[in-house]
Amino acid sequence: MSNSEQTLSIIKPDAVERNLESNIVDIFTKSGLQIVNKKKIHISKDEASSFYEVHQSKPFFNDLCNYLSSGPIIVMILKGENAVKKNREIMGSTDPKMAAPGTIRKLYGISIDKNSVHGSDSLDNAKKEIKFFFE
């Protein structure tokens, strides 16, 4: 029985700025995730605020929104077996210092804020996030 899912991945401004798109895409595809759709966009702070709405009560909310809207990002729909969980494993811990060797954040993350990638944390959020960027 196949458990194919879709999840959202964002290559954040720090990684786009450093031209890491192809390196990051390679990591996903070599891990068995397929890129169904991909586009480079620049979102406004308002759009970032509505995207990160779930975090609006947290102290880092404003910085998060400023950062996501600070430059171009690449949004992708990834598809594969248990895509949500797999993407989170590939990304590694939010803090690059704590991330496992070989994960995207260990390889490319600069800090807990500039950690190069975002990935949906659940199937429900994946559906919402995909809809946000692709519908």
Backbone as CSV, one residue per row, in Angstrom:
resi,resn,N_x,N_y,N_z,CA_x,CA_y,CA_z,C_x,C_y,C_z
1,MET,0.825,-1.193,0.000,0.000,0.000,0.000,0.875,1.265,0.000
2,SER,0.603,2.131,-0.922,1.415,3.340,-1.052,0.871,4.451,-0.166
3,ASN,1.760,5.206,0.424,1.351,6.342,1.241,1.925,7.620,0.645
4,SER,1.566,7.869,-0.611,2.085,9.036,-1.317,1.378,10.301,-0.826
5,GLU,2.187,11.304,-0.526,1.673,12.574,-0.003,2.323,13.715,-0.767
6,GLN,1.741,14.894,-0.564,2.370,16.116,-1.057,2.656,17.018,0.133
7,THR,3.752,17.741,0.050,4.094,18.699,1.094,4.671,19.952,0.441
8,LEU,4.713,21.025,1.206,5.269,22.265,0.673,6.682,22.462,1.201
9,SER,7.540,22.909,0.328,8.897,23.275,0.718,9.167,24.684,0.219
10,ILE,9.829,25.468,1.058,10.258,26.806,0.635,11.774,26.886,0.780
11,ILE,12.422,27.326,-0.275,13.842,27.667,-0.164,13.839,29.155,0.201
12,LYS,14.308,29.443,1.402,14.200,30.783,1.986,15.209,31.774,1.388
13,PRO,14.971,33.079,1.653,15.819,34.121,1.041,17.331,33.924,1.214
14,ASP,17.773,33.456,2.385,19.237,33.312,2.579,19.827,32.291,1.610
15,ALA,19.087,31.220,1.329,19.587,30.170,0.439,19.472,30.580,-1.034
16,VAL,18.404,31.306,-1.373,18.233,31.788,-2.753,19.366,32.764,-3.082
17,GLU,19.637,33.640,-2.114,20.704,34.644,-2.247,22.057,33.988,-2.516
18,ARG,22.273,32.835,-1.896,23.552,32.120,-2.048,23.520,31.096,-3.191
19,ASN,22.496,31.172,-4.039,22.380,30.271,-5.200,22.412,28.791,-4.847
20,LEU,21.703,28.423,-3.798,21.714,27.024,-3.354,20.549,26.202,-3.904
21,GLU,19.735,26.805,-4.749,18.540,26.113,-5.251,18.849,24.726,-5.812
22,SER,19.803,24.634,-6.742,20.046,23.332,-7.375,20.589,22.307,-6.378
23,ASN,21.437,22.736,-5.437,21.952,21.817,-4.406,20.807,21.249,-3.574
24,ILE,19.891,22.136,-3.167,18.769,21.727,-2.315,17.803,20.832,-3.084
25,VAL,17.500,21.202,-4.325,16.625,20.381,-5.168,17.232,18.982,-5.343
26,ASP,18.543,18.907,-5.557,19.232,17.612,-5.693,19.034,16.735,-4.457
27,ILE,19.130,17.348,-3.285,18.964,16.588,-2.038,17.558,15.988,-1.987
28,PHE,16.547,16.788,-2.335,15.178,16.271,-2.335,15.010,15.123,-3.324
29,THR,15.463,15.320,-4.559,15.227,14.306,-5.590,16.028,13.026,-5.308
30,LYS,17.242,13.169,-4.788,18.032,11.982,-4.440,17.419,11.213,-3.273
31,SER,16.604,11.896,-2.470,15.940,11.252,-1.335,14.606,10.629,-1.746
32,GLY,14.295,10.702,-3.031,13.073,10.068,-3.520,11.842,10.967,-3.544
33,LEU,12.020,12.258,-3.292,10.880,13.172,-3.390,10.868,13.778,-4.797
34,GLN,9.684,13.893,-5.348,9.515,14.405,-6.699,9.024,15.848,-6.594
35,ILE,9.525,16.726,-7.452,9.050,18.103,-7.456,7.916,18.214,-8.468
36,VAL,6.710,18.444,-7.945,5.503,18.491,-8.761,5.321,19.880,-9.371
37,ASN,5.683,20.897,-8.605,5.527,22.274,-9.067,6.556,23.127,-8.349
38,LYS,7.022,24.178,-9.016,8.063,25.022,-8.418,7.984,26.397,-9.026
39,LYS,8.109,27.430,-8.195,8.174,28.784,-8.733,8.959,29.693,-7.799
40,LYS,9.558,30.706,-8.414,10.319,31.703,-7.654,9.440,32.935,-7.525
41,ILE,9.228,33.377,-6.299,8.361,34.526,-6.065,8.977,35.431,-4.997
42,HIS,8.445,36.616,-4.887,8.846,37.531,-3.804,7.546,37.961,-3.131
43,ILE,7.337,37.553,-1.899,6.071,37.875,-1.231,6.204,39.132,-0.374
44,SER,5.072,39.771,-0.144,5.046,40.975,0.685,5.036,40.575,2.159
45,LYS,5.263,41.548,3.023,5.215,41.259,4.449,3.800,40.816,4.861
46,ASP,2.777,41.400,4.254,1.393,40.994,4.550,1.146,39.538,4.172
47,GLU,1.646,39.159,3.004,1.492,37.764,2.575,2.242,36.824,3.524
48,ALA,3.436,37.228,3.936,4.210,36.419,4.880,3.444,36.283,6.199
49,SER,2.816,37.369,6.633,2.033,37.349,7.872,0.866,36.385,7.784
50,SER,0.188,36.370,6.641,-0.922,35.435,6.550,-0.424,34.002,6.383
51,PHE,0.719,33.815,5.735,1.299,32.472,5.622,1.682,31.921,7.001
52,TYR,2.303,32.754,7.820,2.787,32.329,9.144,1.779,32.602,10.259
53,GLU,0.507,32.788,9.886,-0.547,33.109,10.831,-0.533,32.255,12.108
54,VAL,-0.234,30.954,11.953,-0.212,30.044,13.115,0.784,30.486,14.189
55,HIS,1.782,31.278,13.794,2.825,31.705,14.747,2.598,33.119,15.273
56,GLN,1.449,33.744,14.965,1.332,35.181,15.236,1.420,35.557,16.711
57,SER,1.196,34.604,17.621,1.292,34.932,19.049,2.722,34.795,19.575
58,LYS,3.614,34.272,18.742,4.983,34.010,19.196,5.874,35.247,19.047
59,PRO,6.875,35.365,19.925,7.728,36.570,19.916,8.518,36.757,18.617
60,PHE,8.796,35.664,17.912,9.606,35.767,16.691,8.779,36.065,15.436
61,PHE,7.450,36.185,15.591,6.546,36.329,14.438,6.946,37.456,13.482
62,ASN,7.165,38.652,14.024,7.486,39.803,13.192,8.779,39.607,12.402
63,ASP,9.808,39.102,13.088,11.101,38.844,12.430,10.942,37.807,11.323
64,LEU,10.144,36.781,11.606,9.899,35.714,10.645,9.282,36.282,9.364
65,CYS,8.293,37.139,9.530,7.595,37.741,8.384,8.510,38.691,7.616
66,ASN,9.267,39.491,8.353,10.230,40.394,7.704,11.233,39.605,6.886
67,TYR,11.714,38.509,7.475,12.721,37.689,6.814,12.175,37.001,5.563
68,LEU,11.002,36.354,5.664,10.461,35.619,4.517,10.160,36.563,3.351
69,SER,9.846,37.820,3.654,9.526,38.779,2.596,10.741,39.626,2.186
70,SER,11.920,39.291,2.709,13.113,40.116,2.466,13.768,39.894,1.098
71,GLY,13.376,38.842,0.406,13.984,38.566,-0.894,13.234,37.445,-1.570
72,PRO,13.653,37.097,-2.785,12.969,36.018,-3.501,13.045,34.692,-2.735
73,ILE,11.977,33.911,-2.879,11.935,32.561,-2.311,11.532,31.602,-3.423
74,ILE,11.808,30.336,-3.224,11.374,29.324,-4.183,10.415,28.403,-3.449
75,VAL,9.174,28.345,-3.939,8.180,27.474,-3.321,8.000,26.251,-4.211
76,MET,7.919,25.088,-3.564,7.818,23.828,-4.302,6.805,22.911,-3.656
77,ILE,6.138,22.142,-4.499,5.316,21.045,-4.000,6.146,19.783,-4.190
78,LEU,6.395,19.093,-3.082,7.141,17.834,-3.132,6.155,16.691,-2.967
79,LYS,6.408,15.601,-3.675,5.520,14.448,-3.609,6.342,13.186,-3.396
80,GLY,5.814,12.284,-2.592,6.490,11.004,-2.395,5.901,10.254,-1.213
81,GLU,6.482,9.095,-0.931,6.068,8.291,0.216,6.288,9.105,1.490
82,ASN,5.251,9.237,2.321,5.368,9.981,3.587,6.134,11.293,3.421
83,ALA,5.762,12.057,2.417,6.512,13.263,2.013,6.695,14.273,3.152
84,VAL,5.668,14.442,4.000,5.775,15.433,5.088,6.917,15.053,6.029
85,LYS,6.882,13.813,6.506,7.896,13.319,7.447,9.276,13.287,6.777
86,LYS,9.323,12.780,5.562,10.597,12.669,4.850,11.233,14.047,4.648
87,ASN,10.418,15.030,4.224,10.936,16.379,4.022,11.507,16.937,5.318
88,ARG,10.812,16.704,6.436,11.290,17.223,7.724,12.602,16.557,8.127
89,GLU,12.742,15.277,7.824,14.010,14.576,8.116,15.140,15.137,7.261
90,ILE,14.851,15.384,5.989,15.861,15.904,5.062,16.295,17.323,5.461
91,MET,15.327,18.128,5.930,15.646,19.505,6.330,16.524,19.543,7.570
92,GLY,16.218,18.693,8.553,16.946,18.705,9.818,16.337,19.675,10.810
93,SER,16.896,19.692,11.999,16.419,20.526,13.097,16.395,22.011,12.717
94,THR,15.428,22.748,13.281,15.290,24.190,13.026,16.599,24.938,13.270
95,ASP,17.318,24.532,14.316,18.615,25.142,14.621,19.704,24.363,13.886
96,PRO,20.347,25.001,12.901,21.385,24.299,12.125,22.482,23.653,12.984
97,LYS,22.783,24.253,14.144,23.811,23.684,15.020,23.385,22.319,15.574
98,MET,22.067,22.132,15.726,21.537,20.885,16.278,21.145,19.876,15.191
99,ALA,21.157,20.323,13.934,20.702,19.471,12.834,21.675,18.313,12.586
100,ALA,21.117,17.195,12.167,21.933,16.008,11.886,22.824,16.245,10.667
101,PRO,24.010,15.599,10.656,24.918,15.721,9.509,24.213,15.318,8.212
102,GLY,24.487,16.066,7.141,23.909,15.738,5.842,22.543,16.358,5.585
103,THR,21.920,16.916,6.636,20.614,17.559,6.419,20.834,18.936,5.784
104,ILE,19.784,19.450,5.148,19.894,20.745,4.455,20.300,21.856,5.415
105,ARG,19.674,21.873,6.590,19.996,22.960,7.541,21.400,22.835,8.106
106,LYS,21.901,21.598,8.280,23.286,21.411,8.746,24.242,21.905,7.664
107,LEU,23.930,21.574,6.413,24.811,21.950,5.301,24.787,23.451,5.011
108,TYR,23.575,24.068,5.037,23.439,25.425,4.510,22.868,26.456,5.471
109,GLY,22.245,26.009,6.568,21.634,26.963,7.489,22.674,27.882,8.109
110,ILE,22.313,29.147,8.279,23.222,30.137,8.866,22.924,30.287,10.353
111,SER,21.631,30.292,10.678,21.194,30.477,12.061,19.803,29.888,12.214
112,ILE,19.284,29.944,13.429,17.946,29.434,13.694,16.897,30.178,12.857
113,ASP,17.146,31.456,12.554,16.235,32.250,11.730,16.497,32.025,10.240
114,LYS,17.773,32.099,9.881,18.153,31.914,8.472,18.570,30.457,8.269
115,ASN,17.561,29.579,8.324,17.883,28.151,8.263,17.591,27.535,6.891
116,SER,17.541,28.384,5.870,17.521,27.993,4.459,16.239,27.390,3.891
117,VAL,15.494,26.608,4.683,14.305,25.950,4.142,13.146,25.930,5.129
118,HIS,11.953,25.853,4.570,10.736,25.641,5.365,10.068,24.398,4.799
119,GLY,9.451,23.619,5.672,8.656,22.488,5.209,7.419,22.351,6.073
120,SER,6.323,21.951,5.484,5.081,21.757,6.232,5.313,20.763,7.374
121,ASP,4.654,21.020,8.528,4.875,20.153,9.687,3.796,19.090,9.872
122,SER,2.773,19.109,9.019,1.726,18.086,9.085,1.031,18.030,7.731
123,LEU,0.285,16.961,7.508,-0.440,16.820,6.257,-1.493,17.921,6.097
124,ASP,-2.166,18.264,7.205,-3.167,19.344,7.163,-2.528,20.670,6.765
125,ASN,-1.399,20.990,7.418,-0.711,22.242,7.083,-0.160,22.210,5.662
126,ALA,0.285,21.035,5.228,0.795,20.911,3.855,-0.297,21.305,2.863
127,LYS,-1.505,20.817,3.097,-2.625,21.139,2.193,-2.893,22.639,2.192
128,LYS,-2.916,23.253,3.381,-3.162,24.695,3.499,-2.056,25.494,2.813
129,GLU,-0.804,25.087,3.059,0.346,25.831,2.527,0.443,25.713,1.011
130,ILE,0.146,24.525,0.486,0.157,24.329,-0.978,-0.914,25.220,-1.600
131,LYS,-2.084,25.231,-0.991,-3.192,26.054,-1.465,-2.795,27.528,-1.453
132,PHE,-2.125,27.948,-0.373,-1.703,29.344,-0.198,-0.846,29.810,-1.399
133,PHE,0.101,28.967,-1.817,1.034,29.390,-2.873,0.643,28.969,-4.287
134,PHE,-0.180,27.933,-4.409,-0.409,27.377,-5.753,-1.857,27.414,-6.230
135,GLU,-2.772,28.036,-5.479,-4.156,28.084,-5.970,-4.655,29.512,-6.070
